[in-house]
């Protein structure tokens, strides 16, 4: 009868009047019958309840609101689960799954299929008709159907970024194939899936969902929503304003209540629609397997907002007359704890609230809870930036600035004026322990702020430097005040990443400039090497580490170098000689090699500036610096000859790189003698000096430049018509073969009396070979 009733009502038969008529007639007949009294009455109530659910489902199924369809579907499948009608229960489970897939709720679709899989066993037992479904027609055994369901569940969990649930399903499949089927190929497949899920947990970004409390007051809502409270799980990146707009679109005639206080009885009994929506926080319950262990924050973040069943929110309560100057002394709050019917997430994105409890929180307890929450958020931000330096710095800037520069709210000054006075301690003697706890939390905030400011300094750009300097000034004042009154707590450690050293280098440069004021005019190559080694350690050149117009002057002690070149910024720089260049290059290369080997073997990502140890040889040499090694040159030097115009520089730009390449090849070559000839190249020794530059002319001619192929030994026998060598074009051939070519005539100088003719840019050759 139940199966036929479901089909008839869904097909359009029956209405509420028929349900009431059925109940009145059948209940009276069964209640007066001596034998069928108990079973008959129970049967009538059961059928009447089913008709009511089916009529509601038929009314909602034609609407566009899919969330109401899901609610009616869940009510029906729960009813069929109570009366143990598995075939109807599975039918509505898959209807619910299809609704979730239409809305792209992959997590809820996976939980719906998981309820079907829980009815099956890991055996080859033949599948009964009751447990089958049309979506899996070819599954004949329990194990076969369960395996296919798990495959779809894992796929939906991956799409919904519920990797922890996908890993649990993979573990069940691996255990079955390892102990029952011994199918190692399937084991390898699911093990690879598990590896991908574990990696996704630690590397991929997963937005944390927010939860909202929604209360439906009034009889204008459907019966399954009237005067009930639900907790909703928001969609990705959905905030309170977006959620309120979504609910109001579903119920456009509903009125949004502005207060969180319980409604009056008139509102609950009215025929209107009233909504009460607010944000709630999930209550995290620590897992037993995590007790006493250091767990990665990426792992804990999932359990803090998922698999939760308790939620809380607070609302302010005015109690007595508080001080007008300081509202924190009279800030009482009412904290409410909600418990849902099932943990979230589940087969729905919302579940009804089954129990509610409330208690008042004193102003001092509220202050302690606020400080604990603030310190926890700040510590979490520090951990996020410690593990991932690509995190945006704006949230950290806003939080640090709001704490150290609390110009609007007053900061800890409000707590001091409200709870740390002698009058409060005398009137509230029982709060001595809580006052000590609040002071301890204030002192614990200083190391967190110090670590956050260090990370902020390493990540900010130049345009944010004024804000950071203001934050440092405010923090120094706050730290001095807190440490003087509430004690000093140990710092958390240095939080500086090797990729974020530019801000520290600015301070080093400033310190180097300050130490160069009293230096003499002499220089030393050994100290120049020390400066070069230090600059190579921090990734800067010897000139740039000293900043502005200060440069290192090379040469031997007591002798000044005379080779100088102009600086772009107006300063001057002394050019080191050849021997100095070789020494500096060797020092830089040695330091660079040691740095690479050290960084490759290091297992720690965090360290301070790479400064030489006190016992290293270079440290010993540079421990007593000679003030006569570095000078500051301010005299503007002028070149001996005028600079070439830009047009000639562009024409000769390619030759400089060519000459450098020839010079590198000549240094590598070790066994080559003889001279080079263009037509018959041979191997020869090349000097360390680069080839001289061609003489500067009005029109540069680089046709005599040697090709690379002439320096490579056996490859020098290549034909001379290579594309890389551009020779001069041959002279024009005579018209007749028997006549020799006529040489061009020399141009004659015009007479002095005649006016000079304008210069010609090019000479054209005539038919007879003479210049015209």
Buried (B, 14 or more C-beta within 10 A) or exposed (E): EEEEBBEEBEEEEBEEEEBEEBBEEBBEEBEEEEEBEEEBBEBBBBBBBBBBBBBBBBEBEEEEEBBBBBBBBBBBBEBBBEEEBBBBBBBBBBBBBEBBBEBEBBBBBBBBBBBBBEBBEBEEEEBEEEBBBEBBEEBEBBBBBBBBBBEBBBBBBBBBBBBBBBBBBBEBBBEBBBEEBEEEEBBEBBBEBBEBBBEBBEEEEBEEBBBBBBBBBBBBBBEBBBBBBBBBBBBEEBEEEEBBEBBBEBBEEBBEBEEBEEBEEEBBEBEEBBBBBBBBBBBBEEEEEEEEEEEEEBEBBBBBBBBBBBBBBBEEEEBEEBEEEBBBBBBBBBBBBBBBBEEBBBBBBBBBBEEEEEEEBBBBBBBBBBBBEBBEEBBBBBBBBBEEBEBEBEEBBEBBBBBBBBEEEEBBEBBBBBBBEEEBEEEBEEBEEBBEBBBBBBBBBBBBBBBBBBBBBBBBEEEBEEBBEEBBEBBEEBBEBBEEEBEEBEEBEEBBBBEBBBBBBEEBBEEBBEEBEEBEEBBBBBBBBBBBBBBBBBBBEBBEBBBEBBBBBBBBEEEEBEEBEBBEEEBBBBBBBEEBEEBBEEBBEBBBEEBEEEEEEEEEEEEEEBEBEEEEEBEEBBEEBBBBBBBBBEEEBEEEEEEEEEEBEEBBEEBEEBBEEBBEBBEEBEEBEEEBEEEEBEBBEBEEEEEEEEEEEEEEEEEEBBBBBBBBBEEBEBEEEEEEBEEEEEEEEEEEEEEEEEEEEEEEEEEEEEEEEEEEEEEEEEEEBEEE
